[in-house]
Amino acid sequence: MVGSVIVYNDQIIGEGWHQKAGCPHAEVHAIQSVKDKSLLSKATIYVSLEPCSHFGKTPPCSDLIIANKIPNVIIGTVDPFAKVAGNGIKKLIEAGANVTVGILEDECYELNKRFFTFHNKNRPYIILKWAESNDGYIAPNTRLTQEPVWITNEVSRQLVHKWRSEEQAILVGTNTVLEDNPTLTTRNWAGNNPIRIVLDQNNKISKESHIFDNQAKTILISKNEIPFDENLASNIASFLFEQDIQSLLIEGGTKTLQTFIDSNLWDEARVFKGAISFNKGIKAPEYNFASSNKTQLTEDELVTFRNHDHNHHF
């Protein structure tokens, strides 16, 4: 996600953003939007991510900036992608441009945290999510039907569907599918369904399950794909990196979530605390996360955490 603004005499004369992969980059849209192109040779271009220097799906933006003789280039953050990483900046400097890097760097990093994590750590950006009862359970022991037991209210559940639309993939373990038969789609929000990733070590999941309903792409991971050993979390992360998956929402259950928590392999955790009590049941994951934000959603409380071990970029 990249934005660009062109300024002349403290006035914005052009702006653009990268709309989707394969489409022109932000700088192209920004330059095209400038009515009087003669101003470009006296202007400053701001761009949140380093202009590319290679021919990918689109031609290099650094060449375009040079061709238009834009003298000043302000860049939010360096691009970690190996084909760019510093080369766009180098090209601009060699062409005589006045380049400044690292303006609002944290904000620019936050905007593309998924992309940066994917390229810097060779794994998807990982978000853990679960809901637990007032007394710390993720589910009751017994249930009458094969469907989820709701801990949270409809506001919280709609928010989860919004989150699903924001990530490339969603992951659950075998037991969640066997017990809840979830659909894992964004039914309550306008947006894309994520790719469903399902752990099924010994192929126990019935082909009648909702996850095979063709509403979204589903990838089943069994022991044929990866070893289900003490490195399970990193095995999953590496497998998904090979599948080009840049972000992952892990929705449970306790065993799957605990695997990622114990391996310290997560970037954000979003935990709902509902108003109901179960008194007994399946315990929620155990964690010892520091510093959090709390939000009240009517009777539910949402607690969010960031993993500071993975916090900063370069």
TORTI-857591 format. One record per residue (C-alpha): residue number from 1; residue in one letter; chain; z, y, x. Coordinates in steps of 0.25 Angstrom, whole numbers, plus 5000, padded with zeros to 4 digits. Example, Ala and Ser with C-alpha at 12.3 -4.5 7.8 and 13.67 -1.06 7.14 Angstrom:
<atoms>
<1 A A <5031 4982 5049>> <2 S A <5029 4996 5055>> 
</atoms>
This chain:
<atoms>
<1 M A <5000 5000 5000>> <2 V A <4995 5012 5007>> <3 G A <4994 5027 5003>> <4 S A <4987 5038 5010>> <5 V A <4987 5054 5008>> <6 I A <4978 5064 5015>> <7 V A <4984 5078 5017>> <8 Y A <4977 5091 5021>> <9 N A <4986 5104 5022>> <10 D A <4997 5098 5015>> <11 Q A <4989 5094 5003>> <12 I A <4985 5079 4999>> <13 I A <4970 5079 4999>> <14 G A <4969 5063 4998>> <15 E A <4977 5051 4995>> <16 G A <4974 5036 4993>> <17 W A <4981 5023 4993>> <18 H A <4977 5008 4996>> <19 Q A <4975 5002 4982>> <20 K A <4973 4987 4986>> <21 A A <4969 4978 4997>> <22 G A <4954 4979 5001>> <23 C A <4953 4993 4994>> <24 P A <4952 5006 5003>> <25 H A <4965 5010 5010>> <26 A A <4973 5022 5006>> <27 E A <4967 5031 5017>> <28 V A <4953 5028 5012>> <29 H A <4957 5032 4998>> <30 A A <4964 5045 5003>> <31 I A <4952 5049 5012>> <32 Q A <4942 5047 5000>> <33 S A <4951 5055 4991>> <34 V A <4950 5068 5000>> <35 K A <4940 5077 4993>> <36 D A <4937 5086 5005>> <37 K A <4935 5076 5016>> <38 S A <4934 5088 5026>> <39 L A <4950 5090 5025>> <40 L A <4952 5076 5031>> <41 S A <4950 5080 5045>> <42 K A <4962 5090 5043>> <43 A A <4971 5081 5035>> <44 T A <4982 5071 5036>> <45 I A <4982 5057 5031>> <46 Y A <4995 5050 5027>> <47 V A <4994 5035 5025>> <48 S A <5006 5025 5022>> <49 L A <5000 5014 5031>> <50 E A <4993 5014 5044>> <51 P A <4978 5016 5042>> <52 C A <4970 5003 5044>> <53 S A <4962 5001 5057>> <54 H A <4954 4988 5053>> <55 F A <4943 4984 5044>> <56 G A <4950 4976 5034>> <57 K A <4946 4976 5019>> <58 T A <4943 4991 5021>> <59 P A <4939 4999 5034>> <60 P A <4950 5005 5043>> <61 C A <4957 5018 5037>> <62 S A <4960 5023 5051>> <63 D A <4945 5024 5054>> <64 L A <4943 5032 5041>> <65 I A <4954 5042 5044>> <66 I A <4948 5044 5058>> <67 A A <4934 5045 5052>> <68 N A <4939 5056 5042>> <69 K A <4946 5063 5054>> <70 I A <4959 5064 5047>> <71 P A <4968 5070 5059>> <72 N A <4982 5066 5054>> <73 V A <4987 5052 5050>> <74 I A <5001 5050 5044>> <75 I A <5004 5035 5043>> <76 G A <5016 5029 5036>> <77 T A <5017 5015 5043>> <78 V A <5009 5007 5053>> <79 D A <5002 4995 5047>> <80 P A <5008 4982 5051>> <81 F A <4995 4974 5048>> <82 A A <4990 4969 5062>> <83 K A <4976 4974 5060>> <84 V A <4981 4989 5058>> <85 A A <4995 4990 5065>> <86 G A <4993 5003 5072>> <87 N A <4978 5002 5074>> <88 G A <4975 5012 5063>> <89 I A <4985 5022 5069>> <90 K A <4979 5019 5083>> <91 K A <4965 5022 5078>> <92 L A <4969 5035 5072>> <93 I A <4976 5040 5084>> <94 E A <4964 5036 5093>> <95 A A <4955 5044 5084>> <96 G A <4964 5056 5086>> <97 A A <4972 5056 5073>> <98 N A <4986 5062 5072>> <99 V A <4994 5049 5067>> <100 T A <5008 5049 5062>> <101 V A <5015 5035 5059>> <102 G A <5028 5031 5052>> <103 I A <5029 5042 5041>> <104 L A <5037 5037 5029>> <105 E A <5036 5023 5036>> <106 D A <5047 5016 5029>> <107 E A <5041 5020 5015>> <108 C A <5027 5016 5020>> <109 Y A <5033 5003 5025>> <110 E A <5040 5000 5011>> <111 L A <5027 5002 5004>> <112 N A <5021 4991 5012>> <113 K A <5033 4982 5015>> <114 R A <5026 4970 5010>> <115 F A <5013 4972 5019>> <116 F A <5022 4976 5031>> <117 T A <5031 4964 5030>> <118 F A <5019 4954 5028>> <119 H A <5012 4960 5041>> <120 N A <5025 4962 5049>> <121 K A <5032 4949 5045>> <122 N A <5021 4940 5041>> <123 R A <5028 4937 5028>> <124 P A <5028 4943 5014>> <125 Y A <5038 4954 5010>> <126 I A <5049 4946 5003>> <127 I A <5056 4951 4990>> <128 L A <5068 4942 4985>> <129 K A <5071 4943 4970>> <130 W A <5081 4937 4961>> <131 A A <5090 4939 4949>> <132 E A <5104 4934 4949>> <133 S A <5115 4934 4938>> <134 N A <5127 4943 4938>> <135 D A <5134 4931 4945>> <136 G A <5124 4928 4955>> <137 Y A <5115 4917 4949>> <138 I A <5100 4917 4950>> <139 A A <5099 4906 4938>> <140 P A <5108 4898 4929>> <141 N A <5110 4883 4932>> <142 T A <5104 4878 4919>> <143 R A <5093 4884 4911>> <144 L A <5087 4879 4898>> <145 T A <5072 4882 4901>> <146 Q A <5063 4883 4913>> <147 E A <5063 4898 4914>> <148 P A <5070 4910 4921>> <149 V A <5084 4914 4916>> <150 W A <5084 4929 4916>> <151 I A <5095 4936 4924>> <152 T A <5089 4950 4923>> <153 N A <5084 4959 4912>> <154 E A <5069 4962 4909>> <155 V A <5069 4975 4917>> <156 S A <5073 4967 4930>> <157 R A <5063 4956 4926>> <158 Q A <5051 4966 4924>> <159 L A <5055 4972 4938>> <160 V A <5053 4958 4944>> <161 H A <5039 4957 4938>> <162 K A <5036 4971 4944>> <163 W A <5041 4966 4958>> <164 R A <5032 4953 4956>> <165 S A <5020 4962 4954>> <166 E A <5023 4970 4967>> <167 E A <5023 4957 4976>> <168 Q A <5012 4948 4980>> <169 A A <5020 4935 4978>> <170 I A <5032 4929 4971>> <171 L A <5040 4917 4976>> <172 V A <5049 4907 4969>> <173 G A <5055 4894 4973>> <174 T A <5053 4880 4966>> <175 N A <5066 4881 4958>> <176 T A <5062 4894 4951>> <177 V A <5049 4888 4946>> <178 L A <5056 4875 4942>> <179 E A <5067 4882 4934>> <180 D A <5061 4895 4929>> <181 N A <5046 4892 4929>> <182 P A <5043 4907 4932>> <183 T A <5030 4914 4930>> <184 L A <5032 4924 4942>> <185 T A <5022 4934 4937>> <186 T A <5023 4949 4933>> <187 R A <5023 4947 4918>> <188 N A <5032 4959 4916>> <189 W A <5024 4969 4925>> <190 A A <5010 4974 4927>> <191 G A <5006 4968 4940>> <192 N A <5001 4957 4948>> <193 N A <5008 4943 4948>> <194 P A <5013 4939 4962>> <195 I A <5008 4926 4969>> <196 R A <5018 4916 4965>> <197 I A <5024 4908 4977>> <198 V A <5032 4896 4973>> <199 L A <5040 4887 4982>> <200 D A <5038 4872 4978>> <201 Q A <5042 4864 4990>> <202 N A <5040 4850 4983>> <203 N A <5030 4854 4972>> <204 K A <5040 4853 4961>> <205 I A <5034 4864 4953>> <206 S A <5027 4860 4940>> <207 K A <5012 4865 4939>> <208 E A <5016 4869 4925>> <209 S A <5025 4880 4930>> <210 H A <5022 4895 4927>> <211 I A <5019 4898 4942>> <212 F A <5006 4890 4940>> <213 D A <5001 4898 4928>> <214 N A <4990 4905 4936>> <215 Q A <4996 4919 4932>> <216 A A <4998 4921 4947>> <217 K A <4994 4915 4960>> <218 T A <5005 4904 4964>> <219 I A <5007 4899 4978>> <220 L A <5016 4886 4979>> <221 I A <5023 4884 4992>> <222 S A <5027 4869 4994>> <223 K A <5031 4861 5007>> <224 N A <5016 4860 5009>> <225 E A <5015 4874 5012>> <226 I A <5028 4877 5020>> <227 P A <5040 4870 5025>> <228 F A <5052 4871 5016>> <229 D A <5062 4872 5027>> <230 E A <5072 4882 5032>> <231 N A <5061 4892 5035>> <232 L A <5056 4892 5020>> <233 A A <5057 4907 5018>> <234 S A <5049 4910 5030>> <235 N A <5039 4898 5028>> <236 I A <5037 4904 5014>> <237 A A <5035 4918 5020>> <238 S A <5025 4914 5030>> <239 F A <5017 4905 5020>> <240 L A <5016 4918 5011>> <241 F A <5012 4927 5023>> <242 E A <5000 4917 5025>> <243 Q A <4997 4918 5010>> <244 D A <4996 4933 5013>> <245 I A <5008 4936 5003>> <246 Q A <5014 4950 5007>> <247 S A <5025 4950 4997>> <248 L A <5034 4940 4990>> <249 L A <5044 4941 4979>> <250 I A <5054 4929 4979>> <251 E A <5059 4927 4966>> <252 G A <5068 4915 4968>> <253 G A <5076 4906 4966>> <254 T A <5088 4906 4974>> <255 K A <5084 4895 4984>> <256 T A <5071 4903 4987>> <257 L A <5077 4916 4988>> <258 Q A <5089 4911 4997>> <259 T A <5078 4905 5006>> <260 F A <5072 4919 5009>> <261 I A <5086 4926 5009>> <262 D A <5092 4916 5019>> <263 S A <5079 4918 5028>> <264 N A <5081 4933 5027>> <265 L A <5066 4933 5023>> <266 W A <5065 4944 5012>> <267 D A <5063 4959 5012>> <268 E A <5069 4963 4998>> <269 A A <5078 4956 4988>> <270 R A <5079 4960 4974>> <271 V A <5091 4955 4966>> <272 F A <5093 4956 4951>> <273 K A <5107 4955 4946>> <274 G A <5108 4952 4932>> <275 A A <5119 4954 4922>> <276 I A <5120 4939 4917>> <277 S A <5129 4929 4923>> <278 F A <5126 4914 4925>> <279 N A <5140 4909 4930>> <280 K A <5133 4898 4937>> <281 G A <5119 4894 4941>> <282 I A <5109 4896 4953>> <283 K A <5115 4906 4963>> <284 A A <5107 4918 4967>> <285 P A <5103 4919 4981>> <286 E A <5114 4923 4992>> <287 Y A <5111 4935 5000>> <288 N A <5118 4945 5009>> <289 F A <5108 4957 5008>> <290 A A <5112 4971 5012>> <291 S A <5109 4984 5006>> <292 S A <5103 4984 4992>> <293 N A <5098 4993 4980>> <294 K A <5103 4991 4966>> <295 T A <5096 4994 4954>> <296 Q A <5101 4992 4939>> <297 L A <5091 4987 4929>> <298 T A <5099 4988 4916>> <299 E A <5109 4976 4918>> <300 D A <5102 4970 4930>> <301 E A <5105 4975 4944>> <302 L A <5093 4974 4955>> <303 V A <5098 4973 4969>> <304 T A <5087 4975 4980>> <305 F A <5088 4972 4995>> <306 R A <5080 4974 5007>> <307 N A <5080 4965 5019>> <308 H A <5084 4975 5031>> <309 D A <5081 4964 5041>> <310 H A <5066 4966 5038>> <311 N A <5067 4980 5034>> <312 H A <5058 4988 5044>> <313 H A <5045 4987 5048>> <314 F A <5040 4987 5062>> 
</atoms>
